[in-house]
Amino acid sequence: MSLDSTGYAAVAMVSWGLWAVFVELAMSRSSHRPVLLLSYGFAAVLVVGYSATTGAGFDISASVVALSLAGGLFAGGGTVAYYLALENGGVGTATTITALYFVVAAIIGVTLLDEPLSASKVVGIGLAVASVVLIS
């Protein structure tokens, strides 16, 4: 069975939800440093294994390298901040607030990448922010 983008997104959603719970449980028994290292170390092994077994090529330009490294910089910084949020709070609050990353992406998409701004997008962002306020 082949998944479409919605199916893959649903798998990612469930996986990330479970990831948040498991690292919270691990951090109730340890500090964030070993949990962060083990969690992302294992994730890196899986990603490298996936890339090695799917035959993905590496015919890339310097701009792809630079943009990918910038993405990695922000992913790493966000990850460390997320683990610190978990250590200093709870999984419900930390995960709920950080899940609003899509709002940042939507705003940048509209302001810098010429994506259309619609009333439904504005309402959706507003409702998402309101839901975070209510949940956390």
LINFENQUI-V770698 format. One record per pair of residues at least 4 apart in sequence whose ideal C-beta (glycine too) atoms are under 7 Angstrom apart, sorted by sequence separation. I is the first residue (numbers start at 1). J is the second residue. D is the distance in Angstrom with one decimal. If there is no record, write none. Layout:
BEGIN
i/j/d
I/J/D
I/J/D
END
This chain:
BEGIN
i/j/d
3/7/3.2
5/9/6.1
6/10/6.4
7/11/6.6
8/12/6.4
9/13/6.3
10/14/6.5
11/15/6.0
12/16/6.0
13/17/6.3
14/18/6.3
15/19/6.1
16/20/6.5
17/21/6.8
18/22/6.2
19/23/6.2
20/24/6.3
21/25/6.4
22/26/6.3
23/27/6.1
24/28/6.7
26/30/6.2
30/34/5.4
32/36/5.4
33/37/6.4
34/38/5.9
35/39/5.8
36/40/6.1
37/41/5.5
38/42/6.3
39/43/6.4
40/44/6.2
41/45/6.8
42/46/6.6
43/47/6.3
44/48/6.2
45/49/6.2
46/50/6.2
47/51/6.4
48/52/6.1
49/53/6.2
50/54/6.1
60/64/4.1
62/66/6.2
63/67/6.1
64/68/6.0
65/69/6.2
66/70/6.4
67/71/6.4
68/72/6.4
69/73/6.4
70/74/6.7
71/75/6.0
72/76/6.0
73/77/6.3
74/78/6.0
75/79/6.2
76/80/6.5
77/81/6.3
78/82/6.1
79/83/6.6
80/84/6.5
81/85/6.3
82/86/6.5
83/87/6.3
84/88/6.1
85/89/5.6
89/93/4.9
90/94/6.7
91/95/5.5
92/96/6.0
93/97/6.3
94/98/6.1
95/99/6.0
101/105/6.4
102/106/6.1
103/107/6.4
104/108/6.4
105/109/6.0
106/110/6.5
107/111/6.0
108/112/5.2
109/113/4.8
117/121/5.9
119/123/6.2
120/124/6.0
121/125/6.4
122/126/6.4
123/127/6.2
124/128/6.2
125/129/6.4
126/130/6.3
127/131/6.2
128/132/6.7
129/133/6.6
130/134/6.3
131/135/6.0
132/136/5.8
3/8/5.0
27/32/5.8
30/35/5.8
51/56/5.3
60/65/6.1
86/91/6.3
89/94/5.4
108/113/6.7
110/115/5.3
117/122/6.9
109/115/4.0
110/117/4.7
27/35/5.1
86/94/4.9
26/35/4.5
85/94/3.8
23/35/5.5
82/94/6.3
85/98/7.0
106/121/6.5
23/39/5.5
82/98/5.3
106/125/6.1
103/125/5.3
103/128/6.2
103/129/6.8
100/128/6.3
100/129/6.8
100/132/5.7
97/132/5.9
96/132/5.2
40/79/6.6
96/135/4.7
97/136/5.9
96/136/4.7
92/135/6.8
93/136/4.3
36/80/7.0
92/136/6.7
36/83/4.8
35/83/6.9
32/83/4.1
32/84/6.3
32/86/6.6
32/87/4.4
31/87/6.8
27/86/5.6
27/87/5.9
24/86/5.8
23/86/6.6
24/91/3.9
21/91/6.4
20/91/5.4
20/95/4.7
END
